[in-house]
Every structure is written in structure tokens, then in C-alpha cells.
Amino acid sequence: MPLKAPEIRGFQPADTPYRKTDQNGLYLEIRPGGSKLWYCKFRIQGIEKRLSLGAWPEVSLAEAREKRDNARRQIRAGEDPLHSRKMEKIRSRLSAGNSFQSVAEDLIAVRFVASKKAEATIEKARWYLSHLTPAIGPRPIDAIEPAELLVVLKKIEKAGKRETAVRTRAFASRVFRHGVAMALCKHDPAAMLGGALATPIVTHHAAVLEPHLLGEVLRSIDEYAGSIVVKIAMQLLPHVFLRPGELRQGRWIEVDFDEAVWRIPAERTKLRRPHSVPLSLQSVKLLKVLREHTGWRDYMFPAQSSLKKPMCENAMNSAYRRMGFGKDVVTSHGFRATASTLLNESGKWHPDAIERALAHGHSNAVRGAYARGQYWDERVAMAQWWSDYLDRISVGAQVVPMMKGASG
């Protein structure tokens, strides 16, 4: 006989579990402790199985029958309800561990750290992630909709950081594509938002291109009264043509004073290939002074807050501002453009030698491969000539305007 709801309350526990049968495989099991549990028994390929449907009274008789009917429909469709439930639990556990942040951290570990990307590149990836974490970090990656990601990006954009918004969207897209590859989500909602963000306003790093103004900047650096480490970094940067990140993350083990060469490993360069910098007499002198202050440390330019970390990326630019130079006049990255422009205008050096000194890539793969191994002697001479030139203008000496094809 089918069970009736009012009679269920009257079923009393016994010394051993017993069952009260309903219909079509549904029954209620009464345990010695007094609990009453719903089960549905069924057969799959001749094997009897039972599916737990919950406890009474949380699950009423009517609800238990509805769950039984759903299970029977699955069986008729060729599915095993018990297996489906186990898989759902597995998916739920995986989903709980596959938040956007956890997938992003895995991407950084696999595609950035394990691939030996430059430390600055890894830091930048984590910086982009920091913009996304508060809003969507804890969310399951397969549940994130384009609209909620757009809210985050628009907030960045409205703060006047268009470029950051665009690059953060690109990073989010990489995270979603990583999730797709790992079968953790089915699509990339960030890919749909490319046209929803304002186009960044292209700006270039300010660079001093007039010799008299460059001389003024160099004199101000020499008179800087702040941190000696930051001062030497600013003094050295115009001489070595390095990107600011490559300079500030420099390690003493990379400098060969005997050969006057600074060898930067591939993992610290933008193009992921080793770069050697010939050091002029002036550069060597500055490095020897610096060695008296930080030579016992790993980093040449350690941070003030922690000697185990390199100087922060804004240290030099902040010093320029304190010296009275606006960001539209002087930036640490701009000294590369200064050197490139004035060296090319001098007409003394082969353009490829200048490009190699700046560690630029080459659009022509064959020519670029050839050029990488050439011009070392010319680069050594050019480094010394350039340092001598900087010395002349830093003391206010009259400098003859550079003419194309000039000699001597």
C-alpha cells in the first residue's frame, strides 16, 4: 500500500533499521536513532542500486515522489541517476576551486613564471589581476557574465585609465581562454567587450632632445640630495641605454668590471634574449661608487623598504618631479629616445649598432639575426663617445650642433 503523509510521524525506531515501502521503488528507512531517510531503488543493467533522496520531514512524501519520478525519467533516458549525482558533486567541488582568481593564478604560474618571463612582466600580470579580484575574483569562472566584467573595466576607464582598462580586459581574456583550455569554462566573455571600451589616447614617454636642456637635467641629477642609490641610478641611466626596469632590477653578478660589460640575462629583457652592455669609463666609475653602498647585496639598486627587492619603478620618476621636471619634460624611459635621436643625428654610428645598443628587435628576421652578432666594437666606441658627450654638455660646454655625416 502507498504511504500516507500523516502516518509517517507515527513510525517509531526499532533496534535495527526497517523500511516502509511506497510505490515504484520509493521507500522510507527508519533508523534506530530515529532518523527517517528516503531512498529510491532501481536496477541498471541488472544491478540493483539505491539513490538517497533526503531526510523526512525536510523532504516531504510529495517531494520524495517527485525526486523518484525524476530519477525514473533519467533511467528511461539511459542515464544512471546515482552516477549523475556523483558527477554533479565532483563538478561542484571543482567549481568551488575554480574561481576566476585561482584560474588566473594558474595562468600566471604556467604562462609567466614557468615560462621564465621577466619579473616586471609577472608583476604587471598580477597588477592587472588586482583590478579584477575584488569584483570577480571569488566567482566561479564559468558563471561570470560579460556585463559584470564590463562594470569592472568601466570603473577603471572612468578613473581616466583607458590604457589600463584595455590591458586589463586583454589579461582577463587570457584567463578565460586558459579556463577554456582546462575545460573549466566554455567561452571567453572578455572577448565580447573589445568594442565597449574607449580607445586609449596614445602618449609617448617624454624625452629631452635639446642638448642644452639635457645638460640642465644632468646637472640637476648630479645635485640631487635624495637617496644615493636613486641618484646613481639616474646618473647611470643616460649612459647605458637600458630600459628603466632592466636597470633597477640589475644584479651585481651580471657586471664584469674586468671586461667592462654588463650582461643582462634573457629572462630580464623585453625580447627574451641576452643583452650585453659595453660600459664606458664613466659608467664603470659610477658602478664602483654604487658598489660601495650596495655591493654586498644581490640587487644593485635595492628598495629602501626591503634590501631583498629592487628599487620601485617610480623611484626615478618621482625624483625627477621633486627636482622640478614635469612628466611632460623628463621620464626615465625617455632617455632611450634621447640617446637614439642624438646618436642617429650625429651620423657617426651605423643605425644597426644603435638599435643593438637599445636592444631593439628587427622586422627583418634574417637581417636581425645577422645584426645581433655584429657591431660590438662599434658599440664599445659609441658608448665611450656618448658618455664623453654627456660629460661635455653636463658642464655647460658649448656643443657644436650635430650634422649628418659629421666625423671625428
Salt bridges, closest charged atoms under 4 A:
ASP22 OD1 - ARG65 NH2 2.79
ASP22 OD2 - ARG68 NH1 3.35
GLU29 OE1 - ARG19 NE 3.93
GLU29 OE2 - ARG31 NE 2.48
GLU29 OE1 - ARG50 NH1 3.11
GLU48 OE1 - ARG43 NH2 3.67
ASP69 OD1 - ARG68 NE 3.18
ASP80 OD2 - LYS49 NZ 2.55
GLU88 OE1 - ARG91 NH2 3.17
GLU105 OE1 - ARG126 NH1 2.82
ASP106 OD2 - HIS178 NE2 2.70
GLU148 OE2 - ARG139 NH2 2.90
GLU157 OE2 - LYS154 NZ 3.06
GLU163 OE2 - ARG167 NE 2.53
GLU246 OE2 - ARG243 NH1 3.21
GLU254 OE1 - ARG268 NH2 2.64
ASP256 OD2 - ARG263 NH1 3.49
GLU259 OE1 - ARG263 NH2 2.72
ASP298 OD2 - ARG251 NE 2.96
ASP352 OD2 - ARG367 NH2 2.84
GLU355 OE1 - HIS360 ND1 2.87
